[in-house]
């Protein structure tokens, strides 16, 4: 296994961002230079990369006012009490 | 190797998962508001500002989407998706449509990104069900405009498994191909999994001798109905798994290797609300209707779509023995709300009848359910279950009929007429089976 394997989510997100940037640059090159093989291929990579992004948990936005699913927010019920949410581990 | 396609998401702490769902729901609503004329109108009419969505209570203030609305909104420009489209037509790479059994088909646009999402969702299903790079997976379906197993095919590619496409072949040709190339898994409806086993025997083969060790079922309830699951397992000597999805929603539910029979809800990719008749969330242990929002869909998003499927949430809030923190629907999809009906005031779930018939070896796999008005008392409903003799067990028709009558009464509380007809009298569907024939006039 590579020694460069990332060990936290921030690193994963950074790697995804790098790929995104590279794919965008390739696509721009393909468009500017009229090379469909590169432009369309890079566009396809961007779509595939979306599914990788969806698999890297993003930084969660927790709004303190009526927080979304906050562990102590027993009024934000969706058939689950806060207690159940905490015991679900 | 992990037993999960993405353990980070599938074992996520429930509080974090719910926060992720709210965030993604808000983004999905924002996307739909900004790009879908249908949803712009709908959300404006309800006074919804996407930026105000912060809690599950806020989510429930967003109006649900009914299938009829989708039909009304499509067809205009840009053709054929009309006001449902939330992207440029040039971004659409996949066309599919619903089966149209409940009315005009809904046309489904997916971008490349959406199609990758479909494949990823199905990869979550298939990986959970044991499909690995060394599998050879057969797809015995006709690869047409219905999404069916298309995304499962590409999910196998994503996993690295070998795909054997089985379109445009007869059932006999399919079983011969399965045997010829030693497929280790196949995907089909539960009805067709049983039919293929039947055809294999007609061709002189024993399906338990095939290399198949995994059967992935989808398209109709069945693989989470204990009697049906057991029949398929026995027919193929294979592990049988269930999946639930829809063209509009995506691949949202999947069974695991845990002890219980049913479906995990993929809550990292979908917001799945299980609601009672008043639109309030049901508690664990209760049943309700699914209202679903795919959380990463761009070309044709759905916000709180009424799926018309009923499920029952597992009572225990503890983590499943498979390790996933996703909620679990005991018994899978219990029925389509459109199929649930009352007979003489008693609720009849077709899956309850299916379990009784398939759990009794005195009859074979196929059956039909006919509901009609009594010949002499039109206000009285009569249920007739038509089943076939089972040549393997040789139970006489009248004895099988009597036994089924008793079991149906015990399970459903409904006194059914039972007709046991000769083997192979009934139709053999290749895809989904529509076994319920409600002939009552003006029945609601």
Interface residues (C-beta under 8 A of the other chain):
Chain A: X9 X43 X44 X46 X47 X48 X50 X51 X54 X55 X56 X57 X58 X60 X61 X62 X63 X65 X66 X67 X68 X69 X70 X71 X73 X75 X76 X77 X78 X79 X80 X82 X84 X85 X86 X87 X88 X89
Chain B: X6 X8 X9 X12 X13 X14 X15 X16 X17 X18 X19 X20 X21 X22 X23 X54 X55 X56 X57 X58 X111 X112 X113 X115 X116 X117 X119 X120 X269 X273 X274 X281 X282 X283 X284 X286 X296 X313 X317 X318 X319 X325
